[in-house]
Each structure stands twice: as C-alpha cells, then as structure tokens.
Amino acid sequence: MSTSPALHRKVAQHLRERIESGVIAPGSRMPSERVLAHQFDVSRVTVRQALKDLEVAGLVKVVAGARWVRAETASAPASMRPGEQDAESIEEGATGLVSFSDLAAANGLTSSSKVLKCLTRAGSLDEADLLGIAPGAPVVELVRLRYLDGIPTLIDFSLIPEGPAPGLGEHDFTTASLYSTLAERYGLHAKRADCVIEARGASADLAEKLGLGPGDPVLEIVQTTYDENRRVVQWCRSVYRGDRYRFRAALEGQAGSAHHPPTAAESTGRGVVPHLARLYP
C-alpha cells in the first residue's frame, strides 16, 4: 500500500481519463475509496486526495455528505440522473471500447471469470472470413462465464487471430483482461467495433450457466473489434442475462431527409449516436 504526493495526481489523472472518455457517465456513482485503493494499490488517503482534486476541477462531487459521484457536466437523459438509477448498476460510457473488467472496476463492482474453454487451433473457412485471415491459420478460441459480484452475468465466446498474438492461449483469463493482455503484451489496441444486437430466448445450456430458465430472455451481441490498422483483433458473441443488461441508443434523422429521397451518398434517415449500456449485478 503506497502513499505519496505524486501518487494522488496519478490516480486523479487515471480517473479523469475514465470520466472524459465516458467510462464513468455523468451522474453515476464513483467507485468506493476502498475499491480504488485496492485497484491502484494506494492508501485511501491518497484516493481521497485524488477525488478532492477532481472535485476542485468540477468533475466529481459529494452526495449526501459521503458518496462521490461524477458531476453532470452536460444535460443527461432522465434515466441517468442521480437518484433515478439502480444503486448497484454499472454504466458504459458513450465513447470508447472498455473491457468488462475495467467497466466493473470503474463502478465499484468486482468482476470475475470462469474459463470454459481456451485452446489454439486451426481456423475454419467461416472463421477465417470473420477474422480476415487465411483458412487454417491458428486462432484462439476463448469461452468465459463472466460474473459481477459473484453473479453470472454473461457468457463470452471469443475468436482471436493467434498470428499477431503468439502464445495468447497460454494466458490465464480467469483473472487477466483480454483487451489489456492484447494491448500490453502484443501492442494490439482495440480502436473500433461493429456490433449486432439481438434479443432471444436462452437455450437450455446457456440458461443453466447463467442461472436462468430455458427460454428466459437474453441479449446477444455479436461484435467484431478492430485495431488502428483496421485489422480484426477479436470476434466475439456475448450472451447477457436479459435482466442484467440494458442497451440504450438515440436515433437521429438527417436534416431535410423528409423533403427529398436519399441519394446513394446519403443516409436513409437513421443514425445511431453513441450508446449507453447498463449491466446489473
């Protein structure tokens, strides 16, 4: 456990980045001092000073004399205002790609994983097409059951090209973050993702693992993630419990689109602006 004048500035800068990137949404609860002290391996005194620095900067404030929340620097949707959201929810910000473990930690929750499968094998023709690699090239197949505060929340089925990340399958993803491992060990940074979201009923196998009944609602997200060079670094299918995940998006029409038909270079009149997603522990 460490404490020094420089440390609180480092902690404050890290939290500032989370706030400015939208990982911690306006009006949402900050992680507790205990959680932050453990995460950064510093004393609670150091954490408290970092939070006070952010308070001076107008980025956080104290509610009810004890609880730190992110200040509302911009008008937020009604469901995002203080006092109107579930006390234990975690919220994904409107910008950036954030790992499940970082998102949980940023909101004061504990994430954990059970690795159901992790193996390196030759990719099939279909998998090669998904990942933009040659058929038969090695891929890492990673399947994890993810928990929030000990409650099963999602099952993640991932495929990762092994070529740019040799030895990836040897890491222990029970505790390690996939995004962090790709970035820190292999220089592969997740910069953009394409997602398709679909609601469906849980299969018997998935329902058992998620603590649901067969046919109970789940939300399935199929995502392809790219690095800065538009290279696929991960394809995944994530199945969330329907009662622990909410996806919210605002749709915008194009100005003047009602007055003339769209041309080939124009939008058809709908666009998705950055989303907010909520995971319930």
C-alpha positions as CSV (number, residue, x, y, z in Angstrom):
1,M,0.0,0.0,0.0
2,S,1.6,3.3,-1.1
3,T,1.1,7.0,-0.4
4,S,3.0,10.0,-1.7
5,P,2.2,13.4,-3.1
6,A,2.8,12.2,-6.7
7,L,0.6,9.2,-6.4
8,H,-2.7,11.1,-5.8
9,R,-2.0,13.0,-9.0
10,K,-1.6,9.8,-11.0
11,V,-4.8,8.4,-9.5
12,A,-6.6,11.6,-10.3
13,Q,-5.3,11.6,-13.9
14,H,-6.5,8.0,-14.4
15,L,-9.9,8.8,-13.1
16,R,-10.1,11.9,-15.2
17,E,-9.4,9.8,-18.3
18,R,-12.3,7.5,-17.4
19,I,-14.6,10.4,-16.9
20,E,-13.6,12.2,-20.1
21,S,-13.9,9.0,-22.1
22,G,-17.4,8.4,-20.8
23,V,-16.5,5.2,-18.9
24,I,-17.9,6.9,-15.8
25,A,-21.1,8.5,-17.0
26,P,-22.4,11.9,-15.8
27,G,-24.3,11.5,-12.6
28,S,-23.1,7.9,-12.0
29,R,-21.5,6.8,-8.7
30,M,-17.8,6.7,-8.5
31,P,-16.1,3.6,-7.3
32,S,-15.7,3.5,-3.5
33,E,-12.5,4.7,-1.9
34,R,-11.9,1.1,-0.7
35,V,-12.2,-0.3,-4.3
36,L,-10.0,2.4,-5.8
37,A,-7.3,2.0,-3.1
38,H,-7.2,-1.7,-3.9
39,Q,-7.2,-1.2,-7.6
40,F,-4.3,1.3,-7.6
41,D,-2.5,-0.2,-4.6
42,V,-2.5,3.1,-2.7
43,S,-3.9,4.2,0.6
44,R,-7.4,5.5,1.0
45,V,-5.9,8.9,2.0
46,T,-4.3,9.0,-1.5
47,V,-7.6,8.2,-3.1
48,R,-9.4,10.8,-1.1
49,Q,-6.9,13.5,-2.2
50,A,-7.3,12.4,-5.8
51,L,-11.1,12.7,-5.6
52,K,-10.7,16.1,-4.0
53,D,-8.5,17.3,-6.9
54,L,-11.2,16.1,-9.3
55,E,-13.8,18.0,-7.2
56,V,-11.9,21.2,-7.5
57,A,-11.8,20.6,-11.2
58,G,-15.6,20.2,-11.2
59,L,-15.5,16.6,-12.4
60,V,-16.9,15.0,-9.2
61,K,-19.0,16.0,-6.3
62,V,-20.0,14.6,-2.9
63,V,-23.7,13.5,-2.5
64,A,-25.3,13.1,1.0
65,G,-22.0,14.0,2.6
66,A,-20.4,10.7,1.8
67,R,-20.9,9.3,-1.7
68,W,-18.7,10.5,-4.6
69,V,-20.5,10.8,-8.0
70,R,-19.4,12.2,-11.3
71,A,-20.6,15.7,-11.8
72,E,-23.1,16.3,-14.5
73,T,-21.1,18.5,-16.9
74,A,-23.8,18.2,-19.5
75,S,-27.5,17.5,-19.5
76,A,-28.1,13.8,-19.2
77,P,-31.1,11.6,-20.1
78,A,-33.7,11.5,-17.3
79,S,-32.9,7.8,-16.6
80,M,-29.3,8.7,-16.0
81,R,-29.8,11.4,-13.4
82,P,-28.7,10.9,-9.8
83,G,-31.2,9.1,-7.6
84,E,-33.0,7.6,-10.6
85,Q,-30.7,4.7,-11.5
86,D,-30.2,1.4,-9.7
87,A,-27.7,1.9,-6.9
88,E,-25.7,-1.1,-7.9
89,S,-25.8,-0.7,-11.7
90,I,-22.7,-0.1,-13.8
91,E,-22.8,2.1,-16.9
92,E,-20.8,2.0,-20.0
93,G,-19.9,5.4,-21.3
94,A,-20.8,6.8,-24.7
95,T,-17.4,6.7,-26.2
96,G,-14.6,4.2,-26.4
97,L,-14.2,0.4,-26.1
98,V,-14.0,-0.7,-22.5
99,S,-13.3,-4.2,-21.2
100,F,-15.8,-5.9,-18.9
101,S,-13.3,-5.9,-16.0
102,D,-12.4,-2.2,-16.4
103,L,-16.1,-1.3,-16.6
104,A,-16.9,-3.2,-13.5
105,A,-13.9,-1.7,-11.6
106,A,-14.9,1.8,-12.7
107,N,-18.2,1.4,-11.0
108,G,-17.1,-0.2,-7.8
109,L,-18.0,-3.8,-8.6
110,T,-15.9,-7.0,-8.7
111,S,-15.7,-8.9,-11.9
112,S,-14.5,-12.5,-12.2
113,S,-14.4,-15.1,-14.9
114,K,-14.6,-18.9,-15.2
115,V,-12.8,-20.1,-18.3
116,L,-14.9,-22.8,-20.0
117,K,-12.6,-23.2,-23.0
118,C,-9.3,-21.9,-24.1
119,L,-7.5,-23.6,-27.0
120,T,-5.4,-22.7,-30.0
121,R,-6.4,-24.5,-33.2
122,A,-6.7,-24.1,-37.0
123,G,-9.4,-21.7,-38.0
124,S,-12.3,-22.9,-40.3
125,L,-13.2,-21.3,-43.6
126,D,-16.0,-19.3,-41.9
127,E,-13.8,-18.2,-39.1
128,A,-11.1,-17.1,-41.5
129,D,-13.7,-15.0,-43.2
130,L,-14.8,-13.4,-39.9
131,L,-11.2,-12.7,-38.8
132,G,-9.7,-11.7,-42.2
133,I,-7.0,-14.4,-42.1
134,A,-6.1,-17.4,-44.2
135,P,-8.1,-20.6,-43.8
136,G,-6.3,-22.9,-41.4
137,A,-4.3,-20.1,-39.7
138,P,-4.2,-20.5,-35.9
139,V,-7.0,-18.9,-33.8
140,V,-7.5,-18.8,-30.1
141,E,-11.0,-19.9,-29.1
142,L,-11.8,-18.5,-25.6
143,V,-15.1,-19.1,-23.8
144,R,-15.7,-17.4,-20.5
145,L,-18.5,-17.2,-18.0
146,R,-18.4,-13.7,-16.5
147,Y,-19.6,-12.6,-13.1
148,L,-20.4,-9.3,-11.4
149,D,-20.1,-9.5,-7.6
150,G,-20.3,-13.3,-7.9
151,I,-23.5,-13.3,-10.0
152,P,-23.3,-14.9,-13.5
153,T,-24.0,-12.1,-16.0
154,L,-22.8,-13.1,-19.4
155,I,-21.1,-15.8,-21.5
156,D,-18.5,-14.6,-23.9
157,F,-17.4,-16.7,-27.0
158,S,-14.3,-15.1,-28.5
159,L,-12.1,-15.9,-31.5
160,I,-8.8,-14.1,-31.8
161,P,-6.2,-14.5,-34.6
162,E,-3.1,-16.0,-33.0
163,G,-0.7,-14.8,-35.7
164,P,-0.2,-11.2,-34.2
165,A,-0.6,-12.6,-30.7
166,P,1.6,-15.7,-30.4
167,G,1.1,-17.6,-27.2
168,L,-2.1,-15.8,-26.3
169,G,-3.8,-19.0,-25.3
170,E,-1.3,-19.6,-22.6
171,H,-2.5,-16.7,-20.5
172,D,-4.8,-17.2,-17.6
173,F,-8.0,-15.4,-18.5
174,T,-9.6,-16.4,-15.2
175,T,-8.1,-13.1,-13.9
176,A,-6.5,-11.4,-16.9
177,S,-8.4,-9.0,-19.1
178,L,-8.3,-9.9,-22.8
179,Y,-8.1,-6.3,-24.0
180,S,-5.4,-5.4,-21.6
181,T,-3.4,-8.5,-22.5
182,L,-3.6,-7.8,-26.2
183,A,-2.6,-4.2,-25.6
184,E,0.2,-4.6,-23.1
185,R,1.8,-7.9,-24.4
186,Y,1.2,-7.6,-28.1
187,G,0.6,-3.9,-28.9
188,L,-2.9,-4.7,-30.3
189,H,-5.2,-1.9,-29.2
190,A,-9.0,-2.1,-29.7
191,K,-10.0,1.0,-31.5
192,R,-13.3,0.3,-33.2
193,A,-16.0,-2.3,-33.1
194,D,-19.1,-3.3,-35.2
195,C,-21.9,-4.7,-33.2
196,V,-25.2,-6.5,-34.0
197,I,-27.6,-6.9,-31.1
198,E,-30.5,-9.4,-30.9
199,A,-32.9,-10.4,-28.2
200,R,-33.8,-14.1,-27.9
201,G,-34.7,-16.9,-25.5
202,A,-31.9,-18.7,-23.7
203,S,-31.1,-22.2,-24.8
204,A,-31.1,-24.9,-22.1
205,D,-27.3,-25.0,-22.0
206,L,-26.9,-21.2,-21.7
207,A,-29.8,-20.9,-19.3
208,E,-28.2,-23.3,-16.9
209,K,-24.8,-21.5,-16.9
210,L,-26.5,-18.1,-16.4
211,G,-28.9,-19.2,-13.7
212,L,-31.9,-18.8,-15.9
213,G,-34.8,-21.0,-17.1
214,P,-34.8,-22.3,-20.7
215,G,-36.4,-19.6,-22.9
216,D,-35.8,-16.8,-20.4
217,P,-34.7,-13.5,-22.2
218,V,-31.1,-12.9,-23.1
219,L,-29.4,-10.3,-25.2
220,E,-26.9,-11.5,-27.7
221,I,-24.3,-9.1,-29.0
222,V,-22.1,-10.2,-31.9
223,Q,-19.0,-7.9,-32.2
224,T,-16.0,-7.6,-34.5
225,T,-13.3,-5.5,-33.0
226,Y,-10.5,-3.8,-35.0
227,D,-7.2,-2.1,-34.2
228,E,-5.9,1.2,-35.5
229,N,-4.9,-0.5,-38.8
230,R,-8.4,-1.9,-39.3
231,R,-7.1,-5.4,-38.6
232,V,-9.5,-7.7,-36.8
233,V,-8.2,-8.4,-33.3
234,Q,-11.3,-10.2,-31.9
235,W,-14.7,-11.6,-33.0
236,C,-17.0,-12.4,-30.1
237,R,-20.5,-13.4,-29.3
238,S,-21.6,-12.2,-25.9
239,V,-24.8,-13.5,-24.3
240,Y,-26.1,-11.4,-21.4
241,R,-28.8,-12.1,-19.0
242,G,-31.8,-10.0,-20.1
243,D,-32.4,-8.8,-16.5
244,R,-28.8,-7.6,-16.1
245,Y,-28.1,-5.7,-19.3
246,R,-29.8,-2.8,-20.9
247,F,-28.9,-1.2,-24.2
248,R,-29.9,2.4,-24.9
249,A,-29.4,4.3,-28.2
250,A,-30.7,7.6,-29.6
251,L,-31.7,7.6,-33.3
252,E,-31.3,10.8,-35.3
253,G,-32.8,11.6,-38.7
254,Q,-30.9,13.6,-41.3
255,A,-31.9,17.2,-41.7
256,G,-34.1,17.7,-44.7
257,S,-34.4,14.0,-45.4
258,A,-38.2,14.3,-45.4
259,H,-38.2,16.7,-48.3
260,H,-36.3,14.5,-50.9
261,P,-35.4,10.9,-51.3
262,P,-31.9,9.9,-50.2
263,T,-29.3,9.5,-52.8
264,A,-26.7,6.8,-52.9
265,A,-24.3,9.0,-50.9
266,E,-26.8,9.9,-48.2
267,S,-28.1,8.2,-45.2
268,T,-31.6,6.6,-45.3
269,G,-32.5,8.9,-42.5
270,R,-31.5,7.0,-39.4
271,G,-28.2,7.0,-37.5
272,V,-27.2,5.6,-34.1
273,V,-25.5,8.0,-31.8
274,P,-23.1,6.6,-29.1
275,H,-24.9,4.3,-26.8
276,L,-25.2,3.8,-23.1
277,A,-25.4,0.2,-21.8
278,R,-26.1,-0.9,-18.2
279,L,-25.1,-4.1,-16.5
280,Y,-26.9,-5.1,-13.4
281,P,-25.0,-7.2,-10.8
